[in-house]
């Protein structure tokens, strides 16, 4: 049960993702439900850094 979590992209305000992540990685660090959510979060972080 410790490998179940909500997608980290859905924690950002305005992001509609409500999927559940089943972490099947060896190191137990999977945060996103898909590559698409991971990319969206990376773009959000990049735009936040460069807008300053």
Buried (B, 14 or more C-beta within 10 A) or exposed (E): EEEEEBBBBBEEEEBEBEBEBEBEEEEEEBBBBEEEBBEBBEEBEEEEEEEE
